[in-house]
């Protein structure tokens, strides 16, 4: 395997704390980080996050998806600071002032060794198809909307964005080599896309410039999650060569 960081982030999207513990314990050596989604965060709360950290979730991505006025976003960032997340997110549609407030609060409340938590912005959800943008009143096409929101987030100080693998190549061109691109919607060839519209294979996402791949049901619904993750990582690493 490459000496570069493991690009896989396991999505722990469940309200079942026992299941979450099992996933973390089984896969902690196979992934680079653990993403705790809204289902888990709202059902288990800070106590549940600490429980998973205690059993092996060393790098935690809190998938908080904050979207509110700047003062409220800052307060929410302050509230999660004691959990010492590696990364958290908010919606780019919260606007540049809210993104700046999140980054500033992450800086202010950070303590201990290492860098402050990474702040990334959600652009257009991977479940949204082209025609849905018009229904939401957003100018399309999807790629243009994602690039526009990503540039807004970058200008406001975000470290990166969450976007589908379909937009990664355009984002890498628009935002440069140092802007983090975190991609859900990654599926091995032939796998079920479930409720996500804009998907791609791990190799394609990495070749186009993705830094991290969020892997959910492709691993958690597999009979052997560790083997599934190993195959996905092998494809990702081959694409890095």
N, C-alpha and C positions, 0 to 999 in steps of 0.2 A: 504494500500500500504506500501511497504518497506520504511524504513527511509533512505536507501541508495539513491544516486542520480538517478534521472529519466534517464534510459538508452536510451531513444528515441531521435533521432535527425531528425527533419523534413527536407527533401530535397526540397528546393525552387528552382526548375529548370524551369524557365520561363523567357521570355523577357517582360512579361506584368506586369508592376509595380503595377497596380491596383489589379491584381490577387494576386501578391506577398503580398501586404499589407493585403488583405483579409485573406489569409492563415495564416499569422503571427498573426493577431488580433484574429482569431477564435481559433487557436491552441496553443497560447503561454502558457496557463496553463496546456496543455496536454503533452508537450514535455520538454526535458531538454536543448535543444539547437536548433538553426536554421542553416542549411547548405545552403550557397548561392553558387550555381553552376556557371559554366562558362557562361551559357546562360545569367543569370541575371547579373553577374559581368561585362561582356563585353557590355551589352546593357545599364545598369543603372549606372555603375561606382561607384566611392566613394559616390557620392550624393545619389544614390539609397540605398547603404548600410546604410548610416546614416538615411535615411528616414525609413527604416525598424527597425533600432535600436530605433527610436523615438516612434514607435507604438508597441513595445513589444519584439523585438528580443534582449534580454539582453545578451545571450551567442551566439556569432556568430562564426561558423566554415566557414572560407573562403576556398572554394574548388578550390584553385588556380592552383593546379597541375603544379607547376613550373618544368621545365626541361630544363636546360641550363648550361653554364659554371659557375663555382663558383662565379665569380665577378658579373655576371648578376643576378644570384639567390640572392646574398646578396643585390643588388640594388633593386630588386623586393620586398624583405622582408622589406627593409627600406621604400619603397613606401607605403606599406600597414600598417605600424606601427601606423600612426595616427588614423586608424579605430579601434584600440584596439581589435583585434580579440581574441577570446578565444582559437582558434585553426586554423592552416592552414596547407596545405600539399604541397609536391613536389614529383616528381617521384623518386623512389629508383634508377631507371636506370640513373638518372643524375650523380650518383656516390657518393662515400663517401666524396670527397672534397666539392662537392656542398651541401651535407647534413650538413657537419660541418660548412660551411659558413652560411647556413640558421639559424642554432642554435646559432652561435656566433652573428649574426646580430640581431636575436630576443632578445638575452640578452642585446646587446649594445643599442638598440633603445627602450627597454621597459622602461616605466615610469609609476608612479602611484602605487597604492596599489596592492597587490597580486602578483602572479607568472607571469613570462613572458608567451607569447602565447605558447601553445603546438605545437610542430613540429612533424608531422607524415608523413610517406612515403607511397606512393602508390606502391603496389607490382605488381601483375598481375591483369589487369582489369577483372571484373566479366563477361564481355561479351566474353572473350576469352576462347575457348574450347581447349582441349588437343592438337588436331592436329595443331592448329594455332601456338603454340609455335615453332614448327619446321620450319614453314614458316617464322617466325620472326628471326630464327637463335638462339633461346634460348634453352638451355638444359632443358629437362623435366624429369619426369612428372611435372604437374602443382604444386602439393604440394611441391615437392623438390625445384622447382624454387622459390616459395613463401617463403619457409623457408630460402633459401639461401639469397634472397634479404632482408628479415626481419633481419637476423643476421648481414648483412652488414649495414643496417640502424641503428640497435641498437649499433653496435660498433662505428658508426660515431656520436652517441649522440642523435639520434632521440628519441622522447618520446614514439613512437608507430608506428603502420602501419595501412594501409587500406588493407584489404584482404577479400576474400569471406568467408562466414560462413563454407564452406567445409574444409577450411584449419585451422580453429581456434584451434581445439584440438592439432594439430601438432605444431602450433605456441606457444601455451601456454606451451607445454612441452619444446620447444626449447629455448624460450625467457624468461621464468620465470613468476612469478605472478604480477610483477609491470610494465610490458611493456604493453602499451595501445593497445587494439585490437578493431578497428572500422570496422564494417561489413556492407557494402551495400549488395544487393542481398537477403534481408530478405523478405519473403512472407508468409502470413498466409496459412495454409493448403488449397489446392484447388484453390488458387489465380493464376492469369496469371503471368508467369515469364517474359513476354514481351521480351526484347532483351538481357536478362541476362541468362547465361548458368549455372553458379555455384551458386545455390540458396539453402536456407534452411528455416525452420520455425523459428519464434522468440524464441520459447522455446528451440529448438535444438541449436541455436547459443549461447544462454546464458549458457545452460548446458555445452557446450564445452569450455566456457571461454571467450566469447566476453564481452567487457566492454560497448560498445555503438553500437546501431543498427540504421543505416540510413534508414529511411522510406520515400519513395517517392510516387510513383503512388498508392501504396496500401492504402494510406490515401488521397492524393490530388485528385485522380480520384474517390474517394468514394462519395456517395450522402451525407453522414454525416461524414466528416473527423474526428471530435472529437470522435464520437463513434467508428470509425475504430481504432483510436489511443488508445482509452481506452481498447479495446479488445486485441490489440497487447501488450500493457503494462501489462495487467493482465496475459497474457500467459508468458511474460518475467519474471514477478515477481514470478509466481508460479514455474518457473524453477529454481529460486534462492534459494528456500526453501530446 
